Amino acid sequence: MPDGIVAVRDADYAGFIWFPRLPRLERWRELYDDAARANGGEPDAGRRLLSWGQEAGFADITPTGSIWCFATPETRDWWGRMWADRIVGSALAGQLVDSGMATPAELNEISSAWLDWAATPNGWLAIPHGEILCRA
């Protein structure tokens, strides 16, 4: 293996924690997971990075983790609006509807739930990330 460094960081969608708990956001996570896996991705990659680094043959791996937190009015507004738009107006939305995983009406309900969450004064969201630093 050539000399070098590989640094990787990814989220773990199953580890998302939010308040208040909104059933439509739970459904969002289910749909996201299903779509990611249908595309050959792994929405819970963060927890797997160490094992993937080991499988790739790295012997010198430093595993760490970090967390994003969206709890201020500004960060809630950014995250909530981003997902409110994305769930109805992106390739993901098209995939969910075209595959029959969701209906446009359901995606509109999820979009509204993201806006409701963002407008909640005590709304809080934490996103865990797995990280590895591999040295060859």
C-alpha angles and dihedrals in degrees: 000000000000122000114268150099129262119194120189133178128174139162127249108223095192087060096057110126123192141171132241094037108231119187092217090059090052086054090049090057092049091051093046091051093048093048094046092051092045086057092051094257132126115227091192094053094130093075092046101051096094092052092046091051090051091047089052089059102255113147097180106061127155109199120198139156139214138183136224116212125197109189109122120089090251097049093042090050092050096047095039095048092044091056094038087059097037096052091058105027111037141078086267090060091049092049093049093051097039092050093048092241091123142003126235088248092055091049090051089053090051090048090053090048091056090052091047090051092048091051094051108106092216096040114140134179129183124190118192121213131198117214136188134186111199124192121197 
